[in-house]
Amino acid sequence: MPPAKILVVEDNADNLALVKFLLERNGYNVFTAGNGLEALRVARENHPDLLLLDLAIPELDGWATARALKADPATADIPIIALTAYTMPGDQQRALEAGCQGFIPKPINVVSFIREIADLLGEKAKNP
Ligand code: MN
């Protein structure tokens, strides 16, 4: 089975580098985008198995990006997980309404992150 494709949408270079490093080290095929419009383009081109979405991104914010992904038949079935420092209940509700199906709070926990990703992809974690 080919490695799962994960699109990471994040405008902070340090956060993006960390997430990309952790995912690639665990064998995932990682695509990246630094803003909402780029995220839409990369998602259409590569149809990732999972999309990690920073909500505070330029061009098109994360909520609008999620809505656009869900409105496009080419990308509607891609699971979207908000990767966000917005952890107030209202923020989560807005993200769910926009089409996100879960959250990973930032700063990410480097110990549990890969397990969470594996669970989201329905795989067995490599180190249970
Ligand atoms: Mn951001």
Backbone and ligand atoms as CSV (ligand in chain L), in Angstrom:
chain,resi,resn,atom,element,x,y,z
A,1,MET,N,N,0.855,-1.191,0.000
A,1,MET,CA,C,0.000,0.000,0.000
A,1,MET,C,C,0.892,1.243,0.000
A,2,PRO,N,N,0.633,2.171,-0.913
A,2,PRO,CA,C,1.458,3.394,-0.920
A,2,PRO,C,C,1.220,4.207,0.347
A,3,PRO,N,N,2.206,5.020,0.743
A,3,PRO,CA,C,2.011,5.827,1.956
A,3,PRO,C,C,0.849,6.794,1.783
A,4,ALA,N,N,0.164,7.072,2.885
A,4,ALA,CA,C,-0.942,8.025,2.842
A,4,ALA,C,C,-0.424,9.406,2.470
A,5,LYS,N,N,-1.250,10.124,1.716
A,5,LYS,CA,C,-0.906,11.501,1.316
A,5,LYS,C,C,-1.576,12.469,2.281
A,6,ILE,N,N,-0.775,13.367,2.822
A,6,ILE,CA,C,-1.299,14.348,3.775
A,6,ILE,C,C,-0.937,15.752,3.305
A,7,LEU,N,N,-1.943,16.596,3.212
A,7,LEU,CA,C,-1.712,18.001,2.865
A,7,LEU,C,C,-1.717,18.822,4.147
A,8,VAL,N,N,-0.621,19.522,4.387
A,8,VAL,CA,C,-0.502,20.382,5.557
A,8,VAL,C,C,-0.610,21.831,5.100
A,9,VAL,N,N,-1.614,22.527,5.614
A,9,VAL,CA,C,-1.830,23.930,5.260
A,9,VAL,C,C,-1.475,24.771,6.472
A,10,GLU,N,N,-0.422,25.538,6.370
A,10,GLU,CA,C,0.112,26.268,7.534
A,10,GLU,C,C,0.968,27.411,7.004
A,11,ASP,N,N,0.741,28.620,7.529
A,11,ASP,CA,C,1.501,29.775,7.045
A,11,ASP,C,C,2.729,30.081,7.896
A,12,ASN,N,N,2.837,29.431,9.042
A,12,ASN,CA,C,4.017,29.657,9.883
A,12,ASN,C,C,5.103,28.657,9.498
A,13,ALA,N,N,6.236,29.183,9.025
A,13,ALA,CA,C,7.276,28.318,8.464
A,13,ALA,C,C,7.816,27.317,9.490
A,14,ASP,N,N,7.946,27.750,10.744
A,14,ASP,CA,C,8.479,26.833,11.765
A,14,ASP,C,C,7.489,25.707,12.059
A,15,ASN,N,N,6.223,26.065,12.200
A,15,ASN,CA,C,5.206,25.034,12.440
A,15,ASN,C,C,5.126,24.066,11.272
A,16,LEU,N,N,5.175,24.622,10.061
A,16,LEU,CA,C,5.082,23.788,8.869
A,16,LEU,C,C,6.259,22.817,8.808
A,17,ALA,N,N,7.452,23.326,9.091
A,17,ALA,CA,C,8.643,22.480,9.036
A,17,ALA,C,C,8.558,21.344,10.057
A,18,LEU,N,N,8.064,21.654,11.243
A,18,LEU,CA,C,7.955,20.628,12.290
A,18,LEU,C,C,6.950,19.547,11.899
A,19,VAL,N,N,5.793,19.958,11.455
A,19,VAL,CA,C,4.748,18.982,11.093
A,19,VAL,C,C,5.209,18.127,9.915
A,20,LYS,N,N,5.810,18.786,8.928
A,20,LYS,CA,C,6.292,18.065,7.745
A,20,LYS,C,C,7.365,17.051,8.155
A,21,PHE,N,N,8.263,17.466,9.016
A,21,PHE,CA,C,9.327,16.579,9.482
A,21,PHE,C,C,8.750,15.353,10.190
A,22,LEU,N,N,7.826,15.589,11.114
A,22,LEU,CA,C,7.248,14.475,11.879
A,22,LEU,C,C,6.517,13.502,10.962
A,23,LEU,N,N,5.780,14.027,10.011
A,23,LEU,CA,C,5.007,13.163,9.109
A,23,LEU,C,C,5.927,12.383,8.173
A,24,GLU,N,N,6.895,13.068,7.594
A,24,GLU,CA,C,7.797,12.393,6.644
A,24,GLU,C,C,8.656,11.351,7.344
A,25,ARG,N,N,9.037,11.640,8.574
A,25,ARG,CA,C,9.845,10.686,9.337
A,25,ARG,C,C,9.068,9.400,9.573
A,26,ASN,N,N,7.744,9.510,9.574
A,26,ASN,CA,C,6.896,8.338,9.770
A,26,ASN,C,C,6.355,7.784,8.459
A,27,GLY,N,N,6.948,8.213,7.366
A,27,GLY,CA,C,6.666,7.577,6.090
A,27,GLY,C,C,5.524,8.148,5.278
A,28,TYR,N,N,4.924,9.240,5.753
A,28,TYR,CA,C,3.802,9.812,5.001
A,28,TYR,C,C,4.316,10.643,3.826
A,29,ASN,N,N,3.465,10.735,2.810
A,29,ASN,CA,C,3.758,11.536,1.624
A,29,ASN,C,C,3.128,12.913,1.850
A,30,VAL,N,N,3.967,13.915,2.091
A,30,VAL,CA,C,3.475,15.204,2.561
A,30,VAL,C,C,3.462,16.260,1.456
A,31,PHE,N,N,2.337,16.944,1.338
A,31,PHE,CA,C,2.207,18.108,0.476
A,31,PHE,C,C,1.967,19.301,1.379
A,32,THR,N,N,2.339,20.485,0.923
A,32,THR,CA,C,2.162,21.659,1.775
A,32,THR,C,C,1.534,22.808,0.998
A,33,ALA,N,N,0.906,23.708,1.748
A,33,ALA,CA,C,0.382,24.951,1.197
A,33,ALA,C,C,0.464,26.007,2.281
A,34,GLY,N,N,0.746,27.240,1.885
A,34,GLY,CA,C,0.938,28.311,2.854
A,34,GLY,C,C,-0.230,29.272,2.973
A,35,ASN,N,N,-1.251,29.070,2.142
A,35,ASN,CA,C,-2.448,29.910,2.242
A,35,ASN,C,C,-3.652,29.146,1.700
A,36,GLY,N,N,-4.827,29.735,1.860
A,36,GLY,CA,C,-6.051,29.039,1.512
A,36,GLY,C,C,-6.203,28.738,0.027
A,37,LEU,N,N,-5.848,29.696,-0.804
A,37,LEU,CA,C,-5.996,29.485,-2.247
A,37,LEU,C,C,-5.051,28.401,-2.733
A,38,GLU,N,N,-3.828,28.423,-2.220
A,38,GLU,CA,C,-2.870,27.382,-2.577
A,38,GLU,C,C,-3.371,26.020,-2.089
A,39,ALA,N,N,-3.995,26.005,-0.916
A,39,ALA,CA,C,-4.533,24.749,-0.367
A,39,ALA,C,C,-5.579,24.150,-1.308
A,40,LEU,N,N,-6.457,24.991,-1.846
A,40,LEU,CA,C,-7.485,24.495,-2.766
A,40,LEU,C,C,-6.840,23.878,-4.004
A,41,ARG,N,N,-5.832,24.561,-4.531
A,41,ARG,CA,C,-5.154,24.078,-5.737
A,41,ARG,C,C,-4.426,22.751,-5.478
A,42,VAL,N,N,-3.668,22.704,-4.391
A,42,VAL,CA,C,-2.897,21.490,-4.092
A,42,VAL,C,C,-3.826,20.323,-3.770
A,43,ALA,N,N,-4.939,20.614,-3.107
A,43,ALA,CA,C,-5.904,19.550,-2.776
A,43,ALA,C,C,-6.513,18.968,-4.047
A,44,ARG,N,N,-6.851,19.834,-5.000
A,44,ARG,CA,C,-7.434,19.346,-6.266
A,44,ARG,C,C,-6.405,18.526,-7.040
A,45,GLU,N,N,-5.168,18.993,-7.043
A,45,GLU,CA,C,-4.127,18.323,-7.838
A,45,GLU,C,C,-3.713,16.979,-7.261
A,46,ASN,N,N,-3.711,16.865,-5.942
A,46,ASN,CA,C,-3.121,15.672,-5.317
A,46,ASN,C,C,-4.092,14.799,-4.534
A,47,HIS,N,N,-5.295,15.285,-4.334
A,47,HIS,CA,C,-6.323,14.577,-3.587
A,47,HIS,C,C,-5.740,13.809,-2.374
A,48,PRO,N,N,-5.326,14.535,-1.350
A,48,PRO,CA,C,-4.744,13.893,-0.161
A,48,PRO,C,C,-5.753,13.034,0.591
A,49,ASP,N,N,-5.225,12.082,1.368
A,49,ASP,CA,C,-6.065,11.231,2.215
A,49,ASP,C,C,-6.526,11.963,3.470
A,50,LEU,N,N,-5.780,13.013,3.812
A,50,LEU,CA,C,-6.073,13.797,5.017
A,50,LEU,C,C,-5.531,15.203,4.802
A,51,LEU,N,N,-6.272,16.182,5.308
A,51,LEU,CA,C,-5.833,17.572,5.169
A,51,LEU,C,C,-5.783,18.204,6.548
A,52,LEU,N,N,-4.609,18.669,6.936
A,52,LEU,CA,C,-4.432,19.359,8.215
A,52,LEU,C,C,-4.456,20.847,7.934
A,53,LEU,N,N,-5.388,21.537,8.557
A,53,LEU,CA,C,-5.675,22.920,8.167
A,53,LEU,C,C,-5.513,23.903,9.313
A,54,ASP,N,N,-4.482,24.737,9.209
A,54,ASP,CA,C,-4.358,25.884,10.103
A,54,ASP,C,C,-5.512,26.823,9.767
A,55,LEU,N,N,-6.219,27.309,10.774
A,55,LEU,CA,C,-7.370,28.172,10.487
A,55,LEU,C,C,-6.959,29.616,10.217
A,56,ALA,N,N,-5.865,30.058,10.832
A,56,ALA,CA,C,-5.397,31.427,10.631
A,56,ALA,C,C,-4.357,31.442,9.519
A,57,ILE,N,N,-4.846,31.538,8.286
A,57,ILE,CA,C,-3.975,31.545,7.109
A,57,ILE,C,C,-4.408,32.678,6.184
A,58,PRO,N,N,-3.476,33.191,5.374
A,58,PRO,CA,C,-3.812,34.310,4.484
A,58,PRO,C,C,-4.542,33.883,3.209
A,59,GLU,N,N,-4.980,34.877,2.465
A,59,GLU,CA,C,-5.685,34.752,1.169
A,59,GLU,C,C,-7.134,34.324,1.359
A,60,LEU,N,N,-7.297,33.161,1.955
A,60,LEU,CA,C,-8.631,32.638,2.239
A,60,LEU,C,C,-8.425,31.991,3.599
A,61,ASP,N,N,-9.195,32.396,4.627
A,61,ASP,CA,C,-8.909,31.821,5.948
A,61,ASP,C,C,-9.325,30.350,6.005
A,62,GLY,N,N,-8.997,29.698,7.087
A,62,GLY,CA,C,-9.213,28.259,7.176
A,62,GLY,C,C,-10.678,27.864,7.073
A,63,TRP,N,N,-11.547,28.677,7.678
A,63,TRP,CA,C,-12.974,28.349,7.631
A,63,TRP,C,C,-13.489,28.423,6.193
A,64,ALA,N,N,-13.104,29.485,5.483
A,64,ALA,CA,C,-13.538,29.640,4.090
A,64,ALA,C,C,-12.915,28.559,3.210
A,65,THR,N,N,-11.685,28.206,3.510
A,65,THR,CA,C,-11.014,27.147,2.755
A,65,THR,C,C,-11.741,25.817,2.938
A,66,ALA,N,N,-12.115,25.513,4.180
A,66,ALA,CA,C,-12.839,24.264,4.446
A,66,ALA,C,C,-14.169,24.250,3.704
A,67,ARG,N,N,-14.879,25.365,3.738
A,67,ARG,CA,C,-16.171,25.424,3.033
A,67,ARG,C,C,-15.987,25.219,1.535
A,68,ALA,N,N,-14.937,25.827,0.963
A,68,ALA,CA,C,-14.687,25.690,-0.475
A,68,ALA,C,C,-14.318,24.250,-0.830
A,69,LEU,N,N,-13.535,23.609,0.025
A,69,LEU,CA,C,-13.158,22.208,-0.219
A,69,LEU,C,C,-14.395,21.313,-0.197
A,70,LYS,N,N,-15.290,21.558,0.762
A,70,LYS,CA,C,-16.484,20.724,0.886
A,70,LYS,C,C,-17.496,21.002,-0.218
A,71,ALA,N,N,-17.428,22.202,-0.815
A,71,ALA,CA,C,-18.378,22.559,-1.881
A,71,ALA,C,C,-17.936,22.029,-3.244
A,72,ASP,N,N,-16.678,21.609,-3.360
A,72,ASP,CA,C,-16.138,21.128,-4.634
A,72,ASP,C,C,-16.177,19.594,-4.657
A,73,PRO,N,N,-16.921,19.013,-5.594
A,73,PRO,CA,C,-17.017,17.543,-5.632
A,73,PRO,C,C,-15.645,16.859,-5.727
A,74,ALA,N,N,-14.653,17.559,-6.284
A,74,ALA,CA,C,-13.320,16.970,-6.441
A,74,ALA,C,C,-12.586,16.831,-5.117
A,75,THR,N,N,-13.004,17.605,-4.108
A,75,THR,CA,C,-12.282,17.599,-2.828
A,75,THR,C,C,-13.192,17.364,-1.620
A,76,ALA,N,N,-14.486,17.227,-1.877
A,76,ALA,CA,C,-15.463,17.162,-0.773
A,76,ALA,C,C,-15.236,15.987,0.174
A,77,ASP,N,N,-14.668,14.902,-0.331
A,77,ASP,CA,C,-14.524,13.716,0.517
A,77,ASP,C,C,-13.215,13.691,1.306
A,78,ILE,N,N,-12.378,14.689,1.171
A,78,ILE,CA,C,-11.106,14.716,1.908
A,78,ILE,C,C,-11.377,15.107,3.363
A,79,PRO,N,N,-10.997,14.252,4.315
A,79,PRO,CA,C,-11.193,14.619,5.726
A,79,PRO,C,C,-10.319,15.818,6.093
A,80,ILE,N,N,-10.920,16.770,6.781
A,80,ILE,CA,C,-10.196,17.978,7.186
A,80,ILE,C,C,-10.099,18.030,8.707
A,81,ILE,N,N,-8.882,18.161,9.187
A,81,ILE,CA,C,-8.651,18.317,10.619
A,81,ILE,C,C,-8.052,19.691,10.854
A,82,ALA,N,N,-8.707,20.481,11.682
A,82,ALA,CA,C,-8.192,21.807,11.991
A,82,ALA,C,C,-6.970,21.682,12.899
A,83,LEU,N,N,-5.915,22.340,12.496
A,83,LEU,CA,C,-4.674,22.356,13.261
A,83,LEU,C,C,-4.578,23.783,13.770
A,84,THR,N,N,-4.970,23.976,15.020
A,84,THR,CA,C,-5.228,25.355,15.391
A,84,THR,C,C,-4.991,25.685,16.848
A,85,ALA,N,N,-4.613,26.927,17.074
A,85,ALA,CA,C,-4.490,27.437,18.437
A,85,ALA,C,C,-5.834,27.920,18.949
A,86,TYR,N,N,-6.835,27.992,18.062
A,86,TYR,CA,C,-8.185,28.392,18.479
A,86,TYR,C,C,-8.876,27.208,19.139
A,87,THR,N,N,-8.907,27.204,20.447
A,87,THR,CA,C,-9.475,26.040,21.126
A,87,THR,C,C,-10.700,26.386,21.956
A,88,MET,N,N,-11.246,27.596,21.775
A,88,MET,CA,C,-12.487,27.932,22.462
A,88,MET,C,C,-13.627,27.174,21.795
A,89,PRO,N,N,-14.648,26.795,22.591
A,89,PRO,CA,C,-15.771,26.038,22.012
A,89,PRO,C,C,-16.391,26.707,20.786
A,90,GLY,N,N,-16.533,28.022,20.806
A,90,GLY,CA,C,-17.120,28.718,19.662
A,90,GLY,C,C,-16.296,28.557,18.404
A,91,ASP,N,N,-14.979,28.583,18.572
A,91,ASP,CA,C,-14.079,28.414,17.430
A,91,ASP,C,C,-14.225,27.017,16.844
A,92,GLN,N,N,-14.330,26.026,17.739
A,92,GLN,CA,C,-14.468,24.647,17.276
A,92,GLN,C,C,-15.791,24.466,16.542
A,93,GLN,N,N,-16.846,25.073,17.086
A,93,GLN,CA,C,-18.155,24.958,16.451
A,93,GLN,C,C,-18.122,25.559,15.047
A,94,ARG,N,N,-17.497,26.712,14.928
A,94,ARG,CA,C,-17.385,27.356,13.607
A,94,ARG,C,C,-16.615,26.462,12.641
A,95,ALA,N,N,-15.572,25.809,13.140
A,95,ALA,CA,C,-14.764,24.948,12.264
A,95,ALA,C,C,-15.558,23.710,11.838
A,96,LEU,N,N,-16.335,23.150,12.768
A,96,LEU,CA,C,-17.161,21.992,12.421
A,96,LEU,C,C,-18.205,22.377,11.382
A,97,GLU,N,N,-18.805,23.555,11.577
A,97,GLU,CA,C,-19.821,24.018,10.632
A,97,GLU,C,C,-19.216,24.269,9.257
A,98,ALA,N,N,-17.943,24.622,9.220
A,98,ALA,CA,C,-17.277,24.888,7.943
A,98,ALA,C,C,-16.855,23.593,7.249
A,99,GLY,N,N,-16.943,22.455,7.958
A,99,GLY,CA,C,-16.611,21.187,7.304
A,99,GLY,C,C,-15.451,20.430,7.910
A,100,CYS,N,N,-14.822,21.005,8.941
A,100,CYS,CA,C,-13.750,20.267,9.615
A,100,CYS,C,C,-14.393,19.157,10.451
A,101,GLN,N,N,-13.687,18.026,10.570
A,101,GLN,CA,C,-14.279,16.942,11.357
A,101,GLN,C,C,-13.533,16.667,12.642
A,102,GLY,N,N,-12.511,17.429,12.926
A,102,GLY,CA,C,-11.804,17.251,14.171
A,102,GLY,C,C,-10.759,18.327,14.345
A,103,PHE,N,N,-10.036,18.239,15.464
A,103,PHE,CA,C,-9.057,19.262,15.812
A,103,PHE,C,C,-7.789,18.632,16.348
A,104,ILE,N,N,-6.681,19.245,16.022
A,104,ILE,CA,C,-5.449,18.979,16.744
A,104,ILE,C,C,-4.984,20.343,17.235
A,105,PRO,N,N,-4.935,20.529,18.558
A,105,PRO,CA,C,-4.565,21.848,19.064
A,105,PRO,C,C,-3.089,22.154,18.844
A,106,LYS,N,N,-2.816,23.441,18.639
A,106,LYS,CA,C,-1.436,23.900,18.560
A,106,LYS,C,C,-1.099,24.605,19.860
A,107,PRO,N,N,0.122,24.581,20.355
A,107,PRO,CA,C,1.240,23.849,19.748
A,107,PRO,C,C,1.009,22.339,19.782
A,108,ILE,N,N,1.417,21.643,18.733
A,108,ILE,CA,C,1.164,20.215,18.678
A,108,ILE,C,C,2.033,19.480,19.688
A,109,ASN,N,N,1.511,18.374,20.153
A,109,ASN,CA,C,2.232,17.492,21.072
A,109,ASN,C,C,3.007,16.497,20.213
A,110,VAL,N,N,4.325,16.656,20.161
A,110,VAL,CA,C,5.120,15.837,19.242
A,110,VAL,C,C,5.094,14.354,19.622
A,111,VAL,N,N,4.750,14.068,20.884
A,111,VAL,CA,C,4.692,12.666,21.311
A,111,VAL,C,C,3.425,11.978,20.787
A,112,SER,N,N,2.306,12.663,20.879
A,112,SER,CA,C,1.039,12.032,20.504
A,112,SER,C,C,0.598,12.332,19.078
A,113,PHE,N,N,1.266,13.272,18.418
A,113,PHE,CA,C,0.815,13.729,17.105
A,113,PHE,C,C,0.681,12.597,16.089
A,114,ILE,N,N,1.731,11.783,15.960
A,114,ILE,CA,C,1.708,10.730,14.943
A,114,ILE,C,C,0.640,9.684,15.251
A,115,ARG,N,N,0.432,9.415,16.524
A,115,ARG,CA,C,-0.642,8.489,16.909
A,115,ARG,C,C,-2.001,9.047,16.484
A,116,GLU,N,N,-2.192,10.348,16.705
A,116,GLU,CA,C,-3.457,10.975,16.319
A,116,GLU,C,C,-3.658,10.886,14.806
A,117,ILE,N,N,-2.584,11.121,14.071
A,117,ILE,CA,C,-2.683,11.056,12.610
A,117,ILE,C,C,-3.026,9.634,12.169
A,118,ALA,N,N,-2.358,8.661,12.751
A,118,ALA,CA,C,-2.622,7.264,12.392
A,118,ALA,C,C,-4.065,6.898,12.713
A,119,ASP,N,N,-4.553,7.353,13.855
A,119,ASP,CA,C,-5.947,7.080,14.228
A,119,ASP,C,C,-6.897,7.719,13.211
A,120,LEU,N,N,-6.588,8.930,12.818
A,120,LEU,CA,C,-7.447,9.622,11.867
A,120,LEU,C,C,-7.465,8.905,10.529
A,121,LEU,N,N,-6.353,8.326,10.146
A,121,LEU,CA,C,-6.264,7.613,8.877
A,121,LEU,C,C,-6.779,6.185,9.008
A,122,GLY,N,N,-7.123,5.797,10.229
A,122,GLY,CA,C,-7.631,4.454,10.438
A,122,GLY,C,C,-6.557,3.385,10.373
A,123,GLU,N,N,-5.321,3.808,10.611
A,123,GLU,CA,C,-4.214,2.852,10.595
A,123,GLU,C,C,-3.863,2.482,12.030
A,124,LYS,N,N,-3.103,1.416,12.139
A,124,LYS,CA,C,-2.531,1.098,13.443
A,124,LYS,C,C,-1.340,2.015,13.677
A,125,ALA,N,N,-1.248,2.557,14.871
A,125,ALA,CA,C,-0.073,3.346,15.194
A,125,ALA,C,C,1.140,2.427,15.177
A,126,LYS,N,N,2.272,2.993,14.756
A,126,LYS,CA,C,3.449,2.146,14.611
A,126,LYS,C,C,4.009,1.667,15.947
A,127,ASN,N,N,3.808,2.451,16.990
A,127,ASN,CA,C,4.298,2.081,18.314
A,127,ASN,C,C,3.175,2.118,19.321
A,128,PRO,N,N,2.294,1.121,19.291
A,128,PRO,CA,C,1.113,1.138,20.154
A,128,PRO,C,C,1.502,1.006,21.629
L,1,MN,MN,MN,-1.415,30.528,10.884
